[in-house]
Amino acid sequence: MAGNRRKKHHFSRIHAFSCGKTSFKGDHSLIGGPGFSRVVHCNDPESFEASVLNYSGNYVRTTKYTLATFFPKALFEQFRRVANVYFLICAILSFTPLSPYSAVSNVLPLVVVIGATMGKEVLEDWRRKKQDIEVNNRKVKVHCGEGAFDYTKWRDLKVGDVVKVEKDEFFPADLILLSSSYEEAICYVETTNLDGETNLKLKQALDATSNMHEDSNFQNFKAIIRCEDPNANLYTFVGSLELEEQQYPLTPQQLLLRDSKLRNTDCIYGAVIFTGRDTKVFQNSTGPPSKRSKVERRMDKIIYFLFGILVLMSFIGSIFFGIATREDLQDGKMKRWYLRPDDTTAYYDPKRAAVAAVLHFLTALMLYGYLIPISLYVSIEIVKILQSIFINQDLHMYYEETDKPARARTSNLNEELGQVDTILSDKTGTLTCNSMEFIKCSIAGTSYGRGVTEVERAMARRKGSPLEEEVTEEQEDKASIKGFNFEDERIMNGSWVNEPHADVIQKFLRLLAICHTALPEVDEENGKISYEAESPDEAAFVIAARELGFEFYERTQTSISVHELDPVTGTKVERSYSLLNVLEFSSSRKRMSVIVRSEEGTLLLLSKGADSVMFERLAENGREFEEQTKEHINEYADAGLRTLILAYRELDEKEYKQFNEEFTEAKNSVSADREELAEEIAEKIEKNLILLGATAVEDKLQNGVPECIDKLAQAGIKLWVLTGDKMETAINIGFACSLLRQGMRQVIISSETPESKTLEKSEDKSAAAAALKASVLHQLIRGKELLDSSNESLGPLALIIDGKSLTYALEDDVKDLFLELAIGCASVICCRSSPKQKALVTRLVKTKTSSTTLAIGDGANDVGMLQEADIGVGISGVEGMQAVMSSDIAIAQFRFLERLLLVHGHWCYRRISSMICYFFYKNIAFGFTLFFFEAYASFSGQPVYNDWFLSLYNVFFTSLPVIALGVFDQDVSARFCLKFAFPFVTVPSVIPRRCTEYPV
C-alpha cells in the first residue's frame, strides 16, 4: 500500500495506546542524577552549551589495530607464544661471540616468521577497515538550517542533529522519534540486526512533536532532551523532552536504535541522542570468545616437551664441557690443543670452568635450536588461510536462491571440524525453513485439507507406502503459492457455501482475515496484494483467508476492509469492520484478540491462540465441536503441524465501554506493572467464547535435512536438537528428519504429568518445586536403569526432555546423571528450551565430555549456544544475521553441514596433522643433515654451506613443501623436494590417499 494512503490512520485506537499521555512516575524521577545525566540540545549541536559536553562522534571502528597501536599490540600477540620468545632470545644472543652461527641466520627466520604472521593480521584488519569505511560513509539527510535537509555522512553526525530517515534506510545513530509521515507519528521498525526477530516493531512519537510532517517545520525547532547515560539495555529507556517550557516523558516507544531499519513508513524525523560507541548496539557488542583447536593446543604441548629436551641436552652437555674444560691442562699438556686453552678467554678458560659451562649452555641452546620449529606457527596460519579459501569457494555449499556462499569467518578452527563428536542444533529455521504453509484446518468439527506433511511422508517411507510419490506428483502439478499449501475441493473456489455448517465456515474465514496486525502492500505494477506480518504464521493465515474467498486488502483510519464472498449471491462484496482494540500476543498470554464493530453495529471479539489457553475460555454453549476439534488437533500434532484455536463472541455495549476505559487507562500508565495490569483486564473480556475450529500450518523441513542427518549418524556424530517447540511437534519433526527412527525406544522426561500439574497449583511454591525436582530425578534414574539394562537387540534409545524438567536436570546435583543418560542415547531432543538453557546444555556437554561440540542455529536466541560451543555455525536464514555475526562459520542451509564436516573437516584435520608431523620430522632430519655437513667440513677443511644457503634451503626445500602437504592431500613435487632436502633419511609415507567419494 502506498505510504500516502496510510498517513491519516489512527493507529492509537488500533494498538490501544494514546500519544504522549504518559506521566512522570517511577524511573523518570531519576533524570538528572547519576546514570541519567545526558543532556541533548536538539537541532543546535554547534551551540556553546552542546560543545562543552564533548560527546563522542558517530565514527565507529571495529578494527583490532590503529596505526599507533599496531606494532606494540601485534608484537605482544606474537611474543605470547613461547617459541617466538625463545627465538628472540637466540637472535639477541647471535650478536655476541656466544653464537655458533652469524646473526643473519638467526635473525632472518625470526623476522620472516613474525612479519608473515603480522602481515596476516594486517590483511584481516584491513577487511574490517573496509567495512568500517562503508558504514561510516553512508549518507543520511540532516537539518542544515532554514528548514532544509541535506545529505551528510554518518561519521559526521553529532549529538543533537535532527535527521530525516526514509523508507528501507537504516538508522545512523540512536534517535528519539519526533514525527513520521503518518498523522499520528507512528513508524514500523525492523530489528533483525539487533535481536534477530523478523517481526516489525511499532514506534510512536510524542503528541507534542507529532504534527511536524514537513522539512520546514524544523526551521525554528529547539528542544532539550535529558535522559539516561549510554548503556547496553536494548529494551529500556528513560528520558524527558523539554519543548516550549513543557516537560514530556520519553519511553522506549520513542527510541529508534542504530542499525534498525525503517519499514512500511515513507519517512521519519528524529533527534540524535547517542552516537558511535555510545549507541546501544555498540554497548552490547562484545568480542567473541577466543577459541583454539585441540590440534593447536596439543602442538603447544609438543613444543614444550621439545623445549624441555633442548634444555636437558644443553644442560648435560654443559656439565661435561665444564668438567673437560677444568681438566684441560694437566702437567702442562693441552688435551684440547686446538682450542688453545693457554691463550683463551672465559669461553674455554680452565681456571674459570663454571663460567665456561654456563656460556656453553647458552651456545648449546642456540646450536640445538633446530628442535624447535621456528616457522611452524606461520606455516600453520598460511595453511589455514588456504583451507578457508577452499571452504569459501566451494560451489557445493553455495545457495543460489539467496546468493549465500559458505563463509569461514575464522580460520583457527578448520581442523576442529574434522573432530566433531556432538552437534547441538536449533530446529525452527535451522532444520526447518521458518516459512509457514497453511495446510489443514478443522471447522465445525470437520477436518479440511488433503495436503501431506514431511512427517507423514516419513511415516509413509517407513511403512513402504506409495503415498509419498503420489502426493509429490500431485503437488508438482499445482501452482505454488507461498504460505498456502491447502487442497480441498469442499471449501475451495467458494464451495464452502454448500457445506452443512457454512455459517461457521464463514465466521472462521472472516476471523482469519480480520484477527491480525498484518499490513497489506499493493504492487503498483500488477495490483497484487502482499502482506507484511509480524510472524510467518500470521502471514500464512491472511494468505489462506484470501485464497478461500476473504481478501484483506486495506487498513483504513480505524478499520479493516475485506473482500468477502457472499454466500447468497456468490459474488465478492466489500465489507468494512471498525477496529477498536488489539489485544496483542505475548508468550504469557499465548493468544491474541481483536475487538471490531461490524457494519450492522455488532461488537465482536475475535480470538486465536494455543489450545492450552483457549479451551478453558469457551462458554458452555460454545463447546459444540470441542471433542472433534481436539481429535483433529492431536492428528495435526502427530503430523508435525503447529495449531491454533479460533473462537469468537459478541459483546454488549455496556461491557465493552467498561473494558475500554479500564484497558486504555492501564496502557497509558507508566508503572512497572503496566503490561501485567493490561493483561489482567484483557483476561476479563476474553471469556465465554464460541469455538469455530483450528488451523494447522507446517514449518517445512529444509531440503536434504534427513539425508544429511543420516550421513552424520553414519559418521558417528551425535545430534541433539534444542528447540522451543512443544514436545509433540518436536518428536514428529524428529521422525521427519530421521533423528528418530522406527524401533528406537523413547525415554521421555516430562513435567506435564497429572501429579506435576497438581503440584503447580499448590500455594507452597518451594515444596512444589522440590517435588517436581524429585519427580524429574526419579524419571532420570529410571531412564538410566533402562540404558544400563538395554542391549543391541532392543535397539537404541532416544531422550526427550521438556524445558521445565531441563531446569532441574541442569542443577549441580542432577546434571551429571542427566548427561550420563543423554550421551548414552542415540538421539536427544530438548523441548521448550530457553536461550539460556541452550547455552547451559552446550556448556555441560563441552566441559564434562571433553569432546568437540558444534552448535548450529539461525536466530538471536541461538547466540549463547554458538559462543559456548567449540565451533559455532550460523545459518544465514530469515531471522536476521545475529547468529551469523556470532558464528565461526556461516552456511546457508543445514544440509551443507554434511560437506563441511565430512569433506572439509576431514581433510583439513588429516592434512594439517600430517603437516605438523612432517614439520617435526623435517626439523630433526634437518639437524642430521647439518651434522653431516659439519662432519664433512671438519674432514675436508672446506665449508660446504653458508648462512644464506641455510636460510634458502630451509625455506624452499623444507618449509614450502610441508605447507603444500597441509593444503593438498597428495603432491608429488612436495615429496620430491622433501626427498631432495633429506637425502640421508627415508621420507615416511603418511600422506592420505584422495577421498573418492568426497573429492575437494
Summary of the structure (lengths in Angstrom):
residues: 1000
radius of gyration: 35.7
end to end distance: 49.3
largest distance: 133.1
contacts: 3306
relative contact order: 0.10
helix: 46%
strand: 20%
